[in-house]
Amino acid sequence: MKEFGNICDLHLYEDEEHGFFNYGRNSGIAFKDTMEKSYNFLKKLNYKIKKP
């Protein structure tokens, strides 16, 4: 990927089950975290988006 100029940011959530980041699970903590990380990633790529 890097050879072609692509960027990949990985964030691990150890001991979490599939769908742990879905809205409404665990008071939405993981949902908010993944949304914030997604926003920051797109911002780093100069996408013009509104903050959630």
PDB file of N, CA, C and O in Angstrom, chain B, residues numbered from 101:
ATOM      1  N   MET B 101       0.818  -1.194   0.000  1.00  0.00           N
ATOM      2  CA  MET B 101       0.000   0.000   0.000  1.00  0.00           C
ATOM      3  C   MET B 101       0.862   1.259   0.000  1.00  0.00           C
ATOM      4  O   MET B 101       0.606   2.196  -0.757  1.00  0.00           O
ATOM      5  N   LYS B 102       1.870   1.275   0.840  1.00  0.00           N
ATOM      6  CA  LYS B 102       2.715   2.470   0.940  1.00  0.00           C
ATOM      7  C   LYS B 102       3.397   2.779  -0.382  1.00  0.00           C
ATOM      8  O   LYS B 102       3.607   3.944  -0.721  1.00  0.00           O
ATOM      9  N   GLU B 103       3.742   1.741  -1.126  1.00  0.00           N
ATOM     10  CA  GLU B 103       4.402   1.926  -2.421  1.00  0.00           C
ATOM     11  C   GLU B 103       3.547   2.759  -3.369  1.00  0.00           C
ATOM     12  O   GLU B 103       4.073   3.478  -4.219  1.00  0.00           O
ATOM     13  N   PHE B 104       2.225   2.660  -3.220  1.00  0.00           N
ATOM     14  CA  PHE B 104       1.308   3.397  -4.080  1.00  0.00           C
ATOM     15  C   PHE B 104       0.774   4.666  -3.415  1.00  0.00           C
ATOM     16  O   PHE B 104      -0.146   5.300  -3.932  1.00  0.00           O
ATOM     17  N   GLY B 105       1.348   5.035  -2.276  1.00  0.00           N
ATOM     18  CA  GLY B 105       0.971   6.277  -1.609  1.00  0.00           C
ATOM     19  C   GLY B 105      -0.271   6.189  -0.747  1.00  0.00           C
ATOM     20  O   GLY B 105      -0.819   7.220  -0.356  1.00  0.00           O
ATOM     21  N   ASN B 106      -0.728   4.990  -0.441  1.00  0.00           N
ATOM     22  CA  ASN B 106      -1.916   4.822   0.400  1.00  0.00           C
ATOM     23  C   ASN B 106      -1.554   4.904   1.872  1.00  0.00           C
ATOM     24  O   ASN B 106      -0.425   4.617   2.268  1.00  0.00           O
ATOM     25  N   ILE B 107      -2.517   5.294   2.665  1.00  0.00           N
ATOM     26  CA  ILE B 107      -2.331   5.412   4.105  1.00  0.00           C
ATOM     27  C   ILE B 107      -3.309   4.472   4.796  1.00  0.00           C
ATOM     28  O   ILE B 107      -4.464   4.356   4.388  1.00  0.00           O
ATOM     29  N   CYS B 108      -2.844   3.809   5.835  1.00  0.00           N
ATOM     30  CA  CYS B 108      -3.699   2.925   6.615  1.00  0.00           C
ATOM     31  C   CYS B 108      -3.373   3.122   8.092  1.00  0.00           C
ATOM     32  O   CYS B 108      -2.240   2.899   8.519  1.00  0.00           O
ATOM     33  N   ASP B 109      -4.357   3.537   8.858  1.00  0.00           N
ATOM     34  CA  ASP B 109      -4.197   3.655  10.307  1.00  0.00           C
ATOM     35  C   ASP B 109      -5.012   2.545  10.952  1.00  0.00           C
ATOM     36  O   ASP B 109      -6.206   2.413  10.684  1.00  0.00           O
ATOM     37  N   LEU B 110      -4.383   1.759  11.790  1.00  0.00           N
ATOM     38  CA  LEU B 110      -5.077   0.679  12.486  1.00  0.00           C
ATOM     39  C   LEU B 110      -5.153   0.994  13.973  1.00  0.00           C
ATOM     40  O   LEU B 110      -4.186   1.453  14.580  1.00  0.00           O
ATOM     41  N   HIS B 111      -6.308   0.741  14.535  1.00  0.00           N
ATOM     42  CA  HIS B 111      -6.517   0.917  15.969  1.00  0.00           C
ATOM     43  C   HIS B 111      -7.097  -0.386  16.499  1.00  0.00           C
ATOM     44  O   HIS B 111      -8.160  -0.823  16.058  1.00  0.00           O
ATOM     45  N   LEU B 112      -6.415  -0.992  17.426  1.00  0.00           N
ATOM     46  CA  LEU B 112      -6.841  -2.271  17.975  1.00  0.00           C
ATOM     47  C   LEU B 112      -7.690  -2.072  19.224  1.00  0.00           C
ATOM     48  O   LEU B 112      -7.420  -1.204  20.054  1.00  0.00           O
ATOM     49  N   TYR B 113      -8.714  -2.893  19.331  1.00  0.00           N
ATOM     50  CA  TYR B 113      -9.577  -2.912  20.503  1.00  0.00           C
ATOM     51  C   TYR B 113      -9.563  -4.344  21.023  1.00  0.00           C
ATOM     52  O   TYR B 113     -10.408  -5.163  20.662  1.00  0.00           O
ATOM     53  N   GLU B 114      -8.589  -4.625  21.874  1.00  0.00           N
ATOM     54  CA  GLU B 114      -8.411  -5.988  22.363  1.00  0.00           C
ATOM     55  C   GLU B 114      -9.588  -6.420  23.230  1.00  0.00           C
ATOM     56  O   GLU B 114     -10.181  -5.621  23.955  1.00  0.00           O
ATOM     57  N   ASP B 115      -9.905  -7.699  23.133  1.00  0.00           N
ATOM     58  CA  ASP B 115     -10.960  -8.346  23.929  1.00  0.00           C
ATOM     59  C   ASP B 115     -12.360  -7.825  23.628  1.00  0.00           C
ATOM     60  O   ASP B 115     -13.263  -7.995  24.447  1.00  0.00           O
ATOM     61  N   GLU B 116     -12.556  -7.204  22.491  1.00  0.00           N
ATOM     62  CA  GLU B 116     -13.888  -6.736  22.106  1.00  0.00           C
ATOM     63  C   GLU B 116     -14.521  -7.727  21.129  1.00  0.00           C
ATOM     64  O   GLU B 116     -13.823  -8.376  20.351  1.00  0.00           O
ATOM     65  N   GLU B 117     -15.840  -7.835  21.178  1.00  0.00           N
ATOM     66  CA  GLU B 117     -16.578  -8.728  20.293  1.00  0.00           C
ATOM     67  C   GLU B 117     -16.958  -8.009  19.004  1.00  0.00           C
ATOM     68  O   GLU B 117     -16.897  -6.783  18.914  1.00  0.00           O
ATOM     69  N   HIS B 118     -17.346  -8.796  18.019  1.00  0.00           N
ATOM     70  CA  HIS B 118     -17.781  -8.253  16.735  1.00  0.00           C
ATOM     71  C   HIS B 118     -18.921  -7.250  16.964  1.00  0.00           C
ATOM     72  O   HIS B 118     -19.853  -7.514  17.724  1.00  0.00           O
ATOM     73  N   GLY B 119     -18.830  -6.120  16.306  1.00  0.00           N
ATOM     74  CA  GLY B 119     -19.877  -5.105  16.402  1.00  0.00           C
ATOM     75  C   GLY B 119     -19.828  -4.275  17.676  1.00  0.00           C
ATOM     76  O   GLY B 119     -20.786  -3.572  17.997  1.00  0.00           O
ATOM     77  N   PHE B 120     -18.728  -4.350  18.398  1.00  0.00           N
ATOM     78  CA  PHE B 120     -18.618  -3.640  19.678  1.00  0.00           C
ATOM     79  C   PHE B 120     -18.790  -2.138  19.527  1.00  0.00           C
ATOM     80  O   PHE B 120     -19.150  -1.455  20.486  1.00  0.00           O
ATOM     81  N   PHE B 121     -18.534  -1.614  18.328  1.00  0.00           N
ATOM     82  CA  PHE B 121     -18.584  -0.167  18.103  1.00  0.00           C
ATOM     83  C   PHE B 121     -19.945   0.301  17.609  1.00  0.00           C
ATOM     84  O   PHE B 121     -20.110   1.478  17.290  1.00  0.00           O
ATOM     85  N   ASN B 122     -20.911  -0.586  17.540  1.00  0.00           N
ATOM     86  CA  ASN B 122     -22.238  -0.196  17.070  1.00  0.00           C
ATOM     87  C   ASN B 122     -22.875   0.807  18.031  1.00  0.00           C
ATOM     88  O   ASN B 122     -22.699   0.729  19.247  1.00  0.00           O
ATOM     89  N   TYR B 123     -23.610   1.739  17.461  1.00  0.00           N
ATOM     90  CA  TYR B 123     -24.294   2.758  18.253  1.00  0.00           C
ATOM     91  C   TYR B 123     -25.225   2.076  19.258  1.00  0.00           C
ATOM     92  O   TYR B 123     -25.946   1.142  18.906  1.00  0.00           O
ATOM     93  N   GLY B 124     -25.206   2.531  20.477  1.00  0.00           N
ATOM     94  CA  GLY B 124     -26.097   1.985  21.491  1.00  0.00           C
ATOM     95  C   GLY B 124     -25.475   0.912  22.362  1.00  0.00           C
ATOM     96  O   GLY B 124     -26.042   0.549  23.392  1.00  0.00           O
ATOM     97  N   ARG B 125     -24.334   0.404  21.973  1.00  0.00           N
ATOM     98  CA  ARG B 125     -23.661  -0.600  22.799  1.00  0.00           C
ATOM     99  C   ARG B 125     -22.702   0.097  23.760  1.00  0.00           C
ATOM    100  O   ARG B 125     -22.016   1.047  23.384  1.00  0.00           O
ATOM    101  N   ASN B 126     -22.661  -0.377  24.984  1.00  0.00           N
ATOM    102  CA  ASN B 126     -21.721   0.118  25.988  1.00  0.00           C
ATOM    103  C   ASN B 126     -21.774   1.647  26.112  1.00  0.00           C
ATOM    104  O   ASN B 126     -20.741   2.315  26.153  1.00  0.00           O
ATOM    105  N   SER B 127     -22.964   2.171  26.168  1.00  0.00           N
ATOM    106  CA  SER B 127     -23.195   3.618  26.310  1.00  0.00           C
ATOM    107  C   SER B 127     -22.640   4.435  25.145  1.00  0.00           C
ATOM    108  O   SER B 127     -22.487   5.651  25.261  1.00  0.00           O
ATOM    109  N   GLY B 128     -22.337   3.780  24.025  1.00  0.00           N
ATOM    110  CA  GLY B 128     -21.855   4.482  22.841  1.00  0.00           C
ATOM    111  C   GLY B 128     -20.406   4.925  22.918  1.00  0.00           C
ATOM    112  O   GLY B 128     -19.953   5.699  22.075  1.00  0.00           O
ATOM    113  N   ILE B 129     -19.673   4.450  23.912  1.00  0.00           N
ATOM    114  CA  ILE B 129     -18.279   4.876  24.092  1.00  0.00           C
ATOM    115  C   ILE B 129     -17.429   4.496  22.888  1.00  0.00           C
ATOM    116  O   ILE B 129     -16.720   5.341  22.342  1.00  0.00           O
ATOM    117  N   ALA B 130     -17.490   3.233  22.466  1.00  0.00           N
ATOM    118  CA  ALA B 130     -16.682   2.774  21.331  1.00  0.00           C
ATOM    119  C   ALA B 130     -17.161   3.413  20.031  1.00  0.00           C
ATOM    120  O   ALA B 130     -16.350   3.708  19.152  1.00  0.00           O
ATOM    121  N   PHE B 131     -18.474   3.630  19.900  1.00  0.00           N
ATOM    122  CA  PHE B 131     -19.011   4.285  18.706  1.00  0.00           C
ATOM    123  C   PHE B 131     -18.423   5.685  18.563  1.00  0.00           C
ATOM    124  O   PHE B 131     -17.944   6.062  17.494  1.00  0.00           O
ATOM    125  N   LYS B 132     -18.466   6.442  19.641  1.00  0.00           N
ATOM    126  CA  LYS B 132     -17.924   7.805  19.618  1.00  0.00           C
ATOM    127  C   LYS B 132     -16.429   7.802  19.324  1.00  0.00           C
ATOM    128  O   LYS B 132     -15.933   8.661  18.596  1.00  0.00           O
ATOM    129  N   ASP B 133     -15.717   6.838  19.888  1.00  0.00           N
ATOM    130  CA  ASP B 133     -14.278   6.741  19.667  1.00  0.00           C
ATOM    131  C   ASP B 133     -13.963   6.426  18.204  1.00  0.00           C
ATOM    132  O   ASP B 133     -13.077   7.047  17.616  1.00  0.00           O
ATOM    133  N   THR B 134     -14.677   5.473  17.616  1.00  0.00           N
ATOM    134  CA  THR B 134     -14.407   5.126  16.216  1.00  0.00           C
ATOM    135  C   THR B 134     -14.813   6.261  15.280  1.00  0.00           C
ATOM    136  O   THR B 134     -14.155   6.484  14.263  1.00  0.00           O
ATOM    137  N   MET B 135     -15.883   6.978  15.605  1.00  0.00           N
ATOM    138  CA  MET B 135     -16.286   8.118  14.779  1.00  0.00           C
ATOM    139  C   MET B 135     -15.234   9.220  14.834  1.00  0.00           C
ATOM    140  O   MET B 135     -14.905   9.820  13.811  1.00  0.00           O
ATOM    141  N   GLU B 136     -14.714   9.484  16.017  1.00  0.00           N
ATOM    142  CA  GLU B 136     -13.682  10.511  16.189  1.00  0.00           C
ATOM    143  C   GLU B 136     -12.413  10.124  15.427  1.00  0.00           C
ATOM    144  O   GLU B 136     -11.805  10.965  14.766  1.00  0.00           O
ATOM    145  N   LYS B 137     -12.019   8.869  15.517  1.00  0.00           N
ATOM    146  CA  LYS B 137     -10.823   8.407  14.807  1.00  0.00           C
ATOM    147  C   LYS B 137     -11.031   8.442  13.295  1.00  0.00           C
ATOM    148  O   LYS B 137     -10.110   8.776  12.550  1.00  0.00           O
ATOM    149  N   SER B 138     -12.229   8.101  12.843  1.00  0.00           N
ATOM    150  CA  SER B 138     -12.531   8.174  11.409  1.00  0.00           C
ATOM    151  C   SER B 138     -12.476   9.615  10.920  1.00  0.00           C
ATOM    152  O   SER B 138     -11.909   9.899   9.865  1.00  0.00           O
ATOM    153  N   TYR B 139     -13.069  10.523  11.691  1.00  0.00           N
ATOM    154  CA  TYR B 139     -13.049  11.946  11.350  1.00  0.00           C
ATOM    155  C   TYR B 139     -11.615  12.461  11.253  1.00  0.00           C
ATOM    156  O   TYR B 139     -11.262  13.153  10.298  1.00  0.00           O
ATOM    157  N   ASN B 140     -10.791  12.121  12.245  1.00  0.00           N
ATOM    158  CA  ASN B 140      -9.400  12.584  12.256  1.00  0.00           C
ATOM    159  C   ASN B 140      -8.608  12.021  11.084  1.00  0.00           C
ATOM    160  O   ASN B 140      -7.755  12.710  10.524  1.00  0.00           O
ATOM    161  N   PHE B 141      -8.878  10.785  10.710  1.00  0.00           N
ATOM    162  CA  PHE B 141      -8.197  10.176   9.568  1.00  0.00           C
ATOM    163  C   PHE B 141      -8.554  10.910   8.275  1.00  0.00           C
ATOM    164  O   PHE B 141      -7.671  11.239   7.483  1.00  0.00           O
ATOM    165  N   LEU B 142      -9.835  11.164   8.062  1.00  0.00           N
ATOM    166  CA  LEU B 142     -10.263  11.862   6.847  1.00  0.00           C
ATOM    167  C   LEU B 142      -9.756  13.302   6.831  1.00  0.00           C
ATOM    168  O   LEU B 142      -9.400  13.825   5.775  1.00  0.00           O
ATOM    169  N   LYS B 143      -9.725  13.932   7.987  1.00  0.00           N
ATOM    170  CA  LYS B 143      -9.186  15.292   8.089  1.00  0.00           C
ATOM    171  C   LYS B 143      -7.707  15.309   7.706  1.00  0.00           C
ATOM    172  O   LYS B 143      -7.248  16.229   7.028  1.00  0.00           O
ATOM    173  N   LYS B 144      -6.962  14.290   8.142  1.00  0.00           N
ATOM    174  CA  LYS B 144      -5.544  14.177   7.809  1.00  0.00           C
ATOM    175  C   LYS B 144      -5.347  14.064   6.295  1.00  0.00           C
ATOM    176  O   LYS B 144      -4.317  14.481   5.767  1.00  0.00           O
ATOM    177  N   LEU B 145      -6.338  13.499   5.602  1.00  0.00           N
ATOM    178  CA  LEU B 145      -6.279  13.362   4.147  1.00  0.00           C
ATOM    179  C   LEU B 145      -6.857  14.575   3.425  1.00  0.00           C
ATOM    180  O   LEU B 145      -7.017  14.562   2.205  1.00  0.00           O
ATOM    181  N   ASN B 146      -7.171  15.628   4.189  1.00  0.00           N
ATOM    182  CA  ASN B 146      -7.713  16.891   3.671  1.00  0.00           C
ATOM    183  C   ASN B 146      -9.120  16.774   3.095  1.00  0.00           C
ATOM    184  O   ASN B 146      -9.495  17.547   2.214  1.00  0.00           O
ATOM    185  N   TYR B 147      -9.900  15.811   3.586  1.00  0.00           N
ATOM    186  CA  TYR B 147     -11.301  15.749   3.199  1.00  0.00           C
ATOM    187  C   TYR B 147     -12.038  16.867   3.911  1.00  0.00           C
ATOM    188  O   TYR B 147     -11.748  17.163   5.070  1.00  0.00           O
ATOM    189  N   LYS B 148     -12.973  17.480   3.242  1.00  0.00           N
ATOM    190  CA  LYS B 148     -13.774  18.553   3.826  1.00  0.00           C
ATOM    191  C   LYS B 148     -15.059  17.934   4.369  1.00  0.00           C
ATOM    192  O   LYS B 148     -16.011  17.706   3.622  1.00  0.00           O
ATOM    193  N   ILE B 149     -15.078  17.668   5.657  1.00  0.00           N
ATOM    194  CA  ILE B 149     -16.236  17.046   6.285  1.00  0.00           C
ATOM    195  C   ILE B 149     -16.595  17.806   7.550  1.00  0.00           C
ATOM    196  O   ILE B 149     -15.768  18.503   8.136  1.00  0.00           O
ATOM    197  N   LYS B 150     -17.853  17.653   7.957  1.00  0.00           N
ATOM    198  CA  LYS B 150     -18.301  18.263   9.199  1.00  0.00           C
ATOM    199  C   LYS B 150     -18.027  17.295  10.338  1.00  0.00           C
ATOM    200  O   LYS B 150     -18.190  16.083  10.195  1.00  0.00           O
ATOM    201  N   LYS B 151     -17.612  17.840  11.457  1.00  0.00           N
ATOM    202  CA  LYS B 151     -17.350  17.010  12.623  1.00  0.00           C
ATOM    203  C   LYS B 151     -18.671  16.447  13.142  1.00  0.00           C
ATOM    204  O   LYS B 151     -19.654  17.175  13.275  1.00  0.00           O
ATOM    205  N   PRO B 152     -18.687  15.138  13.434  1.00  0.00           N
ATOM    206  CA  PRO B 152     -19.945  14.518  13.916  1.00  0.00           C
ATOM    207  C   PRO B 152     -20.346  15.024  15.286  1.00  0.00           C
ATOM    208  O   PRO B 152     -21.370  14.603  15.824  1.00  0.00           O
TER     209      PRO B 152
END
